[in-house]
Amino acid sequence: MAATNREATYELLRRRGMTKVFGNPGSNELQFLKDFPEDFHYILGLHEGAVMAMADGYAQASGEIPLVSLHSAAGTGTSMGVLANTVQSKSPVVVLSGQQLRDMVGQEIMVSSAHAAQLPQPLTKFSAEPLSANDVVRTMAQAIHLAGLHPKGPAHVSIPHDDWDRPVDENTDLTISRTVQDATSLAPGQLQELTDLLDRAVSPVLVLGPEVDATHANEAAVALSERLGAPAWIAPSPARCPFPTNHPNFAGLLPANVADISSLLSQHDLVLVVGAPVFRYHHDKPGRYLGEGTRLIHVSQDPEEIARAPFGDAYLAPVADTLSALAEAVQVRSDTTVPARSIPAPGTDQPGRMHPDTVFRAIQEIGPDDVIHVVESTSTAESFWSHVELSTQGSFYSAAAGGLGFGLPAAVGIQLAQPGRRVVAEIGDGSANFGITGLWSAARHQLPVVFVIFRNETYGALVNFGRRLDTLGTPPFDLPGIDFVAIAKGYGVRAESATNEAELRAALTRAFNAQEPVLIEAFTYFE
């Protein structure tokens, strides 16, 4: 039986499989980290944002709940740009921030905060500081359970550092040993309703979101699409890929505005949206949400996602079970064909600069068949979806919240979670600087991530939005003179540049044959 809160908390973490700790600690955290158990693995990061992104990537790719150890309110605050991503990606991370001596917190002495639990709200599902040392283990258990229940997401606990050595009582073992089971299936009547709706539909269409991939339901989505003869779209602004992009029923990626989505979906009489919000619009192109003769049905395991949708009928239900059950229940249609998706012609390279199409095509042809793509290069999204084929579950991860700093360090966490597959991180040169310290962690743990930096020397996404919004007279957004090869070598990562396709292909071949992290600075241009 554990004698102290620290020992009991490690036993709680152990029983939940939470032996990976991502951290950037300070003085308040040392009491928790002392006598660190040998069966735990501590992943040190050089910046709290990078630490959070590594944990986010690890949580998504492993399905496990990592612990993130940060220094007081200051460390938690610095991580919040990426913490926002864990909300949208529904990553079950538990953030543990250190607090000063319990009796002195109210005095706001150095590295203390009397409002520590309020800092990450409303981003987290749960945020608390135990009201007494006797409630430390139960509070930690509550955070873990809530993070892991659908909709999954981050939880936060602040613990005064003198609580860790306080003794536990005879009931602590009961708290440590309890389990919590999530909802697992639709009610039979609801399944029949959905089945009947799909069977009666003349021209059904699927719209699939990140929760399909997160719950390993891709194969069930394919089976449902094939039985219905229905095209499958990916919901706009995807953070994961829920459907194989080389499947003949794959329709493409929905645009992120009202008018264009309505135009595409109103060609069908029934739209089934599974595991995605309805819808995450981004660009202002107004119109009616859906045509008069089209009905939308929304299946999600997130009650807030369902409640805030402005149209459609919804079922709160587990994504994987629903797709699997529907794929078995609906009638098989054999008289339907899905129009082939059109692929734009590849772009042309310039002297000393490659078109992004060239880079993605080379990665597709040289990388392993089951390579995992971690993408944070907003201005090259069309090139990626046009030239990369994704056929395996868990093959694509991208920033879910719209901010920067997720991609590069998340690739490190994803490679930790998937040591049997290779990870390639395709990162814009603007994005890379937000999480560049992740390179050190990759080198420190010899994780064979292939980092490809698209060096076009500008914030391309801002230029694109400037054109779309017709905003004139803005300051320049160019990024000249950043030497990513030198930066990578400084962090201990082997690196080289490529200015044309031949150089790139040679560099990629060397990188994928290596058993260490490698960075390739690919000189591209922005149109």
LINNOR-V495761 format. One line per field, one symbol per residue. phi: phi as a letter, one per 40 degrees, with the letter a starting at -180 (. if undefined). psi: psi as a letter, one per 30 degrees, with the letter a starting at -180 (. if undefined). burial: I if it has 16 or more other C-alpha atoms within 10 Angstrom, else O. A space follows every 50 residues. Layout:
phi = ???
psi = ???
burial = ???
This chain:
phi = .ccbdcccccccccccgcccbbaacbccccccccfdcccbbbbcbcaccc cccccccccccbgcbccbbbcfccccccccccddcccccfcccbcbbcbc ddcbcccfcdfbacbdccdccccccaaabdcaccbccccccccccccccc ccicbbbbbdccccccccbcccccccccbbbccbaccdccccdccccccc ccacabbbbcccccbfbdccccccdcccgbcbccccfcbabcaccccccc chbccbaccccccccccbcabbbbgacbbccbbcbcicdacdcbbbbbba bbccdcccccagcbbcacccccccccccccccbbbbbbdcccbccccbcb dgabcddccccccccccccbdbcbbaadcbdcccccbbbbbbdgbabadc bgcbhcdcccdccccccbccbcbbbbbccccdccbccddcccccbfcccc cbcccbgacccccccccccfcbgcccbcbcgccccccccccgbcaabbba ccccccccccccccbacbbbcccbbbc
psi = kkfleeeeeeeeeefggigkkklilaeffeeeflhkkfgljkjklfkeee eeeeeeeeeeffgljlkjjljaeeeeefffefeeefeefhkikjkjklll kefgeffhlkhlkfheffefkgelfkklkkflffgeeeeeeeeeeeefkk kllklkkkkkfffegkllaffeeeeefllkklkfllkeeeeeeeeeeeef keilkkjkaffeefghgeeeeeeeeeefhkljlkllhkfljgkkfgkffk fakklhleeeeeeeffflfkkjkkglljlilekjilakellegkkkkkkl gjeeeeefkfllklkjlkeeeeeeeeffelkkkggkkkkkkkklkllkll jgklkeeeeeeeeefellegkkkjkiiefgeeeefffkkjfkkhfkklkf ffllfeeefeeeeeeefifflkkkjjklfeeeffgfffeeeeeeghkhkj kjkjifhlieeeeeeeeefhjlgllkglilgjjfeeeeeefgkklllkfl eeeeeeeeeeefflhlkkkkjjjllk.
burial = OIOIIIIIIIIIIIOIOIIIIIIIIOOIIOIIOOOOOOOOOIIIIIIIII IIIIIIIIIIIIIIIIIIIIIIIIIIIIIIIIIIIIIIIIIIIIIIIIII IIOOIOOOOOIIIIOIIOIIOOIIIIIIIIOOIIOIIIIIIIIIIIIIOI IIIIIIIIIIIIIIOOOIOOOIIOIIOOOOOOOOOIOOOOIIOIIOOIIO OOIIIIIIIIIIIIIIIIIIIIIIIIIIIIIIIIIIIIIIIIIIIOIOII IIIIIIIIIIIIOOIIIIIIIIIIIIIIIIIOOOOOOOIIOOOIIIIIII IIOOIIOOOOIIOIIIIIIIIIIIIIIOIIIOOOOOOOOOOOOOOOOOIO OOIIIIIIIIIIIIOOIOOIIIIIIIIIIIOOIIIIIIIIIIIIIIIIII IIOIIIIIIIIIIIIIIIOOIIIIIIIIIIIIOIIIIIIIIIIIOOIIII IIIIIIIIIIIOIOOOOOOOOOOOOOOOOOOOOIIOIIIOIIIIIIIIII IOOIIOIIOOIIOOOIIIIIIIIIIIO
